[in-house]
């Protein structure tokens, strides 16, 4: 457990949120705010000199991403505790953050007080997670990863399950509508179905998607 005068750095480009975090941290006797940074680049410039005990990282940063920042922090110093605070709740981003060195993952929906609670858990040896983040992690372990699909087909299946149209899928993946339809055909063949609804139903039945 890290105790007296724990130094905490914040990497957050939202000025209002950064200010709210500052107020909270500065009002906890045993916490010391070592700095607030609006980008990963700004933080890295001073990180070697300051080496804070805890780094709060937003994932949607300008410049280098939050995931890349976590990787850089780990290369420079593997003792700093990293806690993500983000609006991103996609399972891939959650796993990327945790696999690369983050110890906690808090949703911004929980507000500054949720961050403060997460810090307390982190500094007492825990791995703070917002309830919905923990649920996504548990659900992911229940999925069937033995599937016959390519990576692109899995992406399209996921988007189909979320109600995306062919046009929208094409825009997100930056491929033509005809290419999307070709992937549909391959997905249908592999699932032995003939419609979008049946494909989603069967993919969920076999736990290929959530």
N, C-alpha and C positions, 0 to 999 in steps of 0.2 A: 504493500500500500504506500502510495506517495503521500507525504503528509504536509508539513508546514510550508507555506509559500510556494505552492505548486504553480509553475509558470505555464500559461496557456496562450497559444497563438490562434488567431482566427483568420481563415482565408475565405472571404465572403464578399461578392461584388455588389450585393444589395445593401445600400448605405443604411436604410432604415433598420434592417435586420442586424447588421453589424453593430449599429448603435445600441439596439436592444440587448444584444449579447454583452456588449461592453458594460452597460449599466448593471446587469445581473452579476457579472464576474467581479466587477470592482466593489460590489457590496457583499462579497463573501470574504471573510477575514483571511482565510488560508489560501486564497487564490491571488495570483499576480498576473495581470494581463501583459504579456511580453510584446504584443503588437497585433494590429489589424491590417490585413492585406487584401486588396481588391483583385489580385491575380496571382496565379501560381508563380509566375516569373518574379514578381516583387518579393514574394515570400522566400523563394530559393536564394535570392541575393543575400539575405540576412540569416538564413537558417543555420549555416555553419557556425556563425558567430554566436547566435543566441541559444540554439539547441533547447527549445521549450520541452517541458515534460509532456504536454498534451497539444495536439493540433486538431482544431475543428475545421473540417474541409467540406466545402460545397462542391458538388460534382459538375454543375453547369457553369464553369468559369470561362471568362474570355481568355484567349490564348491557349496555353496548355490545359488539357482537361483535368478534372479532379482525379481521375484514375491515373493519369500520367504523373500528376503531382504526388500521389501516394507512392508510386514506384520510386520517384526521385528521393522522397523523404526516407524510404527504407534503405536506399543505397547509401545515403549520407549518414544516417543514424538509425539503428534498429531498436533504440530504447524509447524513443518518443511514442506515446500512445496516440493513435489516430482514430478520431470519431467522425464519421460522415454525417452531415446534416443536409438533406436534399429533398427536392420535390420528386426526384426520379425514383420510381418504385418498380421498375422493370427487373425481373429476376436476373437477367444477364448482367445488368449494371450492379445489382446487389452482390452477386457472386464475384464479379470483377474486382469490386472494392475490397471485399473480404479476403479474396485469394491473394491480393497484392499487398495486404498488410493492415487494412482497417480492422479495428477491434469492435467498434460499435457502429450502428446505422440507425439514425433517428430521422423520422419524417418531419419536414418543416411544418406540417399541419399541427404538430404538437406545440408549436410556439416556443418562445424563449424559456418558459418554465420546464418544458419537456427536455430542452437541451441541458438545463441545469440539473435536472434529475438524472439524465444520462451521464453527465460528468461525475456525479456522486457514485453511480454504479461502476463506472469505468475505473475510478480511483480506488475503489474498494475491491478491485480484482474481478469485476464482472465484465460482461460483453453486452452493453445496452442495446436493445432493439425495440423499435416501435412494434406494437402488437401485430399490425398488418404486415410488417416486414418479416417478423418471425413466422407468421402464417404462410407467407409465400415460400419461405425457405423450407418449411416442413412439407408443404404441398409438392414442392419440386422433387423431394425424395420419393414421393409416391408415384411419380410419373414413370412411364415405361420408355426407357431410352433405347430399347432394341426395336428400331423401326426401319422400314425399307426406303425412307425418303432421303433425298439430297438436302443439303443445308438450305438451298433456295426454296425447295418444296415445303420444308418445315416452316420457313418464314411465311410463305403464302398461306399455309394451313392456319397458322396463328392469326394472321390478319383476317382470314375468312371467318374464324371463330369470333372475332371482334366486330363482325358486320361490315367490314370494308368492302367497297365495290371494286369491280375490276379496274376501273379508272383510277381509284384512289390507291390501290395496291401498286399499280404501275408507276404512279407519281412518287410514292414513298420509296420504292425499290429502284426507281429510275430505269424502268424497262417498258417496252411497248405493251399495249393491251393485248396484242396478238401473242406476245411471248408469255404473258400471264395466262392466257387461255391454253397455251400449249402445256404449261405446268399443271393447269387444271386436269387436262386429259391424262397426264402421267399419274397424278394423284388418284384420280378416279380408277384408273387401271389397277394401281397397286392396292387400293382398298376394295376393289370389286363393287363399285357403286356407279351411279350414273347421274348424280345431282350434287349440288353444293350442300344442301341440307343433310343428305345421307352421308356425305364425306365427313362433315363436322360431327355428326352423331356417332359414326363408327370410330373416328379418330379419338373422340372422348371416351368411348366405351373401352378401347384398348389402352387408354391413358397416354396416347401420343401427345395430346395437348390437354390443357386444363379446361 
